[in-house]
Amino acid sequence: MPYSGPDERAYNNAVSLDAPVTSDSDGLTVGEKIGEECEEILDIEDQDFREHIAKAVREAVAALPDQQKAAVESYYFSGKTYAAIAEEMNVSVSSSGQLVKAGLRTIQRSKRGADLRELVFGTRSPCMGTGFQVWKSSGMSQPEKAVIYLDEMERRFKPNLRRDKIEYCVKILKMTHEQAERLFPV
């Protein structure tokens, strides 16, 4: 009995995952082939996510005051010890450690720090910015600010994800453009 409903066309034209890919595919099924393609797509998404996080971290560090920025970059990006940083910056070892820690605190307390937490952990404090004074100064409620914030994050960190996936499927997996678009509906 044919299905009727919002996804009628897709349901009635579906192919079994147990069907062979081609007549000479040596037992390779559609489900196995899709699994291989999904793994490659997930690898692309993972790499894209890491690149976005790296970009966000670099932007946050770049916004630090000069000494903090130099100390954080040396310690985390170059792998230098506090002693090496102290010698490079002509400060004491304890001062170099304090500069690194101060840089991290500055990032944590900034909007970029909140953006990084949201990006990495997917959470933001639900009580943050819910008071009357915040509403009075911004003119927005917390749900309105959250929607605007999520839109901004989506725009900043996932600008052309669908297009990139489709392009990958066409170029690397040798799919037709139509097949790739069906995999990633709008």
C-alpha positions as CSV (number, residue, x, y, z in Angstrom):
1,M,0.0,0.0,0.0
2,P,1.5,3.3,-1.0
3,Y,2.2,5.9,1.7
4,S,0.5,9.3,1.5
5,G,1.7,12.2,3.5
6,P,4.3,15.0,3.5
7,D,7.1,12.7,2.4
8,E,5.1,10.7,0.0
9,R,7.4,11.0,-3.0
10,A,10.6,10.1,-1.1
11,Y,8.9,7.2,0.7
12,N,7.3,5.6,-2.3
13,N,10.5,6.0,-4.4
14,A,12.9,4.7,-1.7
15,V,15.4,2.0,-2.4
16,S,16.2,-0.8,0.0
17,L,19.5,-0.4,1.9
18,D,20.0,-4.2,1.2
19,A,19.8,-3.7,-2.5
20,P,23.1,-4.2,-4.5
21,V,24.7,-1.0,-5.6
22,T,25.2,-2.4,-9.1
23,S,24.8,-5.8,-10.7
24,D,28.6,-6.3,-10.6
25,S,29.3,-4.8,-7.2
26,D,30.4,-8.1,-5.6
27,G,27.7,-8.0,-2.9
28,L,28.2,-4.3,-2.0
29,T,24.8,-3.0,-0.8
30,V,23.4,0.5,-0.9
31,G,23.6,0.7,2.9
32,E,27.3,-0.1,2.9
33,K,28.0,2.4,0.1
34,I,26.1,5.2,1.9
35,G,27.9,4.3,5.1
36,E,31.3,4.8,3.4
37,E,30.1,8.1,1.9
38,C,28.7,9.3,5.3
39,E,32.1,8.5,7.0
40,E,33.9,10.7,4.5
41,I,31.3,13.5,4.9
42,L,31.6,13.3,8.7
43,D,35.4,13.6,8.4
44,I,34.9,16.8,6.4
45,E,32.5,18.1,9.0
46,D,34.9,17.3,11.8
47,Q,37.8,19.0,10.0
48,D,35.6,22.0,9.3
49,F,34.6,22.2,13.0
50,R,38.2,22.0,14.2
51,E,39.2,24.8,11.7
52,H,36.3,27.0,13.0
53,I,37.4,26.4,16.6
54,A,41.0,27.2,15.8
55,K,40.0,30.4,14.0
56,A,37.8,31.4,17.0
57,V,40.7,30.7,19.5
58,R,43.2,32.7,17.3
59,E,40.7,35.6,17.2
60,A,40.3,35.6,20.9
61,V,44.0,35.5,21.5
62,A,44.6,38.2,19.0
63,A,42.2,40.5,20.9
64,L,44.3,40.3,24.1
65,P,46.6,43.1,25.3
66,D,50.1,42.7,23.8
67,Q,52.0,41.1,26.7
68,Q,49.2,38.7,27.5
69,K,48.9,37.8,23.8
70,A,52.6,37.2,23.5
71,A,52.7,35.0,26.6
72,V,49.6,32.9,25.6
73,E,50.9,32.4,22.1
74,S,54.3,31.4,23.3
75,Y,53.0,29.0,25.9
76,Y,50.1,27.4,24.0
77,F,50.9,27.8,20.3
78,S,54.7,27.5,20.5
79,G,54.9,25.1,23.5
80,K,57.4,27.2,25.4
81,T,57.9,26.9,29.2
82,Y,57.3,29.8,31.6
83,A,61.1,30.1,31.9
84,A,61.6,30.5,28.2
85,I,58.8,33.0,28.0
86,A,60.3,34.9,30.9
87,E,63.7,35.1,29.2
88,E,62.1,36.1,25.9
89,M,59.9,38.8,27.4
90,N,62.6,39.9,30.0
91,V,60.3,39.3,33.0
92,S,60.5,36.9,35.9
93,V,59.3,33.3,35.6
94,S,56.3,33.9,37.9
95,S,55.4,37.0,35.9
96,S,55.3,35.0,32.7
97,G,53.0,32.5,34.3
98,Q,50.8,35.3,35.6
99,L,50.6,36.8,32.1
100,V,49.5,33.5,30.6
101,K,46.9,33.0,33.3
102,A,45.7,36.6,33.0
103,G,45.3,36.1,29.3
104,L,43.1,33.1,29.8
105,R,41.0,34.9,32.4
106,T,40.6,37.8,30.0
107,I,39.4,35.5,27.2
108,Q,37.1,33.6,29.6
109,R,35.4,36.8,30.8
110,S,35.1,38.3,27.3
111,K,32.3,37.7,24.8
112,R,34.7,35.7,22.7
113,G,35.1,33.4,25.7
114,A,31.4,32.9,25.8
115,D,31.4,32.2,22.1
116,L,34.1,29.6,22.5
117,R,32.3,27.9,25.3
118,E,29.1,27.8,23.2
119,L,31.0,26.5,20.1
120,V,32.9,23.8,22.0
121,F,30.4,22.7,24.6
122,G,27.2,23.9,23.1
123,T,26.0,25.5,26.3
124,R,25.6,29.0,27.6
125,S,24.4,29.9,31.1
126,P,20.6,30.1,30.9
127,C,20.6,32.8,33.7
128,M,23.2,35.0,32.1
129,G,21.8,38.4,31.2
130,T,18.3,37.8,32.5
131,G,18.0,40.7,34.9
132,F,16.0,43.9,34.5
133,Q,19.1,46.1,34.1
134,V,20.3,44.0,31.2
135,W,16.9,44.2,29.5
136,K,16.7,48.0,30.2
137,S,20.1,48.6,28.7
138,S,19.8,46.3,25.7
139,G,16.0,46.5,25.0
140,M,15.9,42.8,24.5
141,S,14.8,39.8,26.5
142,Q,17.1,36.8,27.1
143,P,15.2,34.6,24.5
144,E,15.5,37.4,21.9
145,K,19.2,37.8,22.6
146,A,19.7,34.0,22.4
147,V,18.0,33.8,19.0
148,I,20.2,36.6,17.7
149,Y,23.3,35.1,19.2
150,L,22.6,31.6,17.7
151,D,21.9,33.2,14.3
152,E,25.2,35.0,14.5
153,M,27.1,31.8,15.5
154,E,25.5,29.9,12.6
155,R,26.5,32.7,10.2
156,R,30.0,33.0,11.5
157,F,30.9,29.3,11.8
158,K,28.8,27.5,9.2
159,P,28.6,29.8,6.3
160,N,28.5,27.4,3.3
161,L,28.4,23.9,4.9
162,R,25.7,22.5,2.6
163,R,27.4,23.9,-0.5
164,D,30.8,22.5,0.6
165,K,29.3,19.0,1.3
166,I,27.6,19.0,-2.1
167,E,30.8,20.1,-3.8
168,Y,32.7,17.3,-2.0
169,C,30.2,14.7,-3.1
170,V,30.4,15.9,-6.7
171,K,34.2,16.2,-7.0
172,I,35.4,13.4,-4.7
173,L,32.6,10.9,-4.6
174,K,31.8,11.4,-8.3
175,M,28.1,11.8,-7.6
176,T,25.8,13.9,-9.9
177,H,24.9,17.3,-8.5
178,E,21.3,16.2,-8.2
179,Q,22.2,13.2,-6.1
180,A,24.3,15.3,-3.8
181,E,21.6,17.9,-3.4
182,R,19.2,15.1,-2.4
183,L,21.6,14.0,0.3
184,F,21.6,17.5,1.9
185,P,18.1,19.0,1.5
186,V,17.7,22.7,2.3
